[in-house]
Amino acid sequence: MHELSIVASIVDSVTESLAPYPGARVIEVRLKVGALASVVQESLDFCYGIGTEGTALEGSRLVVEILPVVLHCEPCGRDVTLDGVQSFRCPVCGEPSMDMRQGRELDIDSIEIEDEAEVKA
Amino acid sequence: MTTRIVELRRGILKKNDELAAGLRDRYTTAGVLVLNLVSSPGSGKTEFLGRTLKELKASGERVAALVGDLETDNDARRLASSGAPVRQINTHGICHLDAEMISKHLEGWELADLDYLFIENVGNLVCPSSYDLGEKIRVALLSVTEGEDKPLKYPTMFNSADAAVITKMDIAEPCGFNRAEALKNINEIRPGIRIFETSAKTGAGMDEWLAYLTEERKRRA
């Protein structure tokens, strides 16, 4: 039940970031999750409903963007994107690489909130 | 009513990552080499660690271990027979160790009096991969009874490891263990990783593993 711990961390982080917006309601939480972050979306969705109950996040949508693994390939001299996580080789030249540039993220990118404040001109 | 987007761009596990960074600094200052042992349940982590502790102690090294399980202190009692200080961490249902649990269970131990600290994580090949414990070396263990494709099934864990240990090599043959396939799969997920083929029962491969620990301690602690 690793996803429930993750949801608890999301609730803490988002609640903390709401301090400048008293009374705000969260509509959407957008995550960026690397393909290697070992987070299962179905399980995260399930835990999200439970873990956000009674918080400012209750009823909000969870949007997860999965980021593929990106390796830096030394022989090709550029970053290459992998289709999956079964082989850590450059898809162009076949050289193995451990120079990972993307794929382990487990980040809250942004939130959409609704509050009472008037829009300042 | 106003709706607005607030950019956060922060790691969900930021709190753990910060605590782990603090632990890493403490380990470095104390000059202790810290290893985090991860594997599925039943891969032989405790047996392997027990033998490692005994052999290191016999060569005069100062060692200690923290061992994580959901319940029971059976593993801590088994490991304590090595004569090394051992503490059990019971997570009571939580599937991984985190930096806060480590920090709490290190209280009262003088890290500068240690050469090596081993953390035996909860047996689980998924969740522990996300939680940095401040370790210098993450060791993924795979037993010959588990199937050679484990690294392909759990790429996150094997990809995040610094070393891999194949355990129970003494029963490789009756298990029909395909050594070449296992080595190939580990290398596919984590190119260039050091792989040790061991048996804690017969002692096979232990010399090479202990030599690696000594080298790493000299180099990194």
Interface residues (C-beta under 8 A of the other chain):
Chain A: M1 H2 S5 I6 S9 I10 D12 S13 V14 S17 Y21 I27 L31 L36 A37 S38 V39 V85 Q86 S87 F88 R89 P96 S97 M98 R104 E105 L106 D107 I108 D109 S110 I111 E112 I113 E114 D115 E116 A117 E118 V119
Chain B: M1 T2 T3 R4 I5 V6 E7 L8 R9 R10 G11 I12 L13 K14 K15 G93 I94 C95 H96 V126 C127 S129 S130 L152 P155 T156 M157 N159 S160 N187 E188 I189 R190 P191 G192
